Amino acid sequence: MTKAMTLDHIVFVHKSQQREAMTWCRQHLGPRRDLLDCREGRWTCFWAGNQDWDQYRFYFASESDCAWFALKWA
């Protein structure tokens, strides 16, 4: 059995850019990790919650993917 990748690298994105940023991730990094059906993926995205209500958190498996994303969106 292979070890699952962890998504340890995080970038916050304003809600106005969330959809575009998700499209960018799909085009450049492949499918989003789906935690409900355990599909493997290099990234995922969730709403940041009530404290940061206007932000989304993008999580990445690799530091290089995270840095590439941050250069574009952060």
C-alpha positions, 0 to 999 in steps of 0.5 A: 500500500502506498503512503497518501500524500499530505497537503501541508502547504497552504495559500490564502486566496480572496473569494473573488479569485477562488473560481479562477484559481481553482481553474488554474489548479486543474489546468496546471496541477491536475484534478483536485483531491476529493476527500470524500471519495479519497481520490488522490490529487496534488491540491485541494481548496476549502473556505477559510471559515468564519474568522476569514470569511472572505478567504479560501485556503488552497492546500498543496502536496508539494512546496514547489506547487504551492510556490508556483500557485502563490506567485500567481495568486497570492 
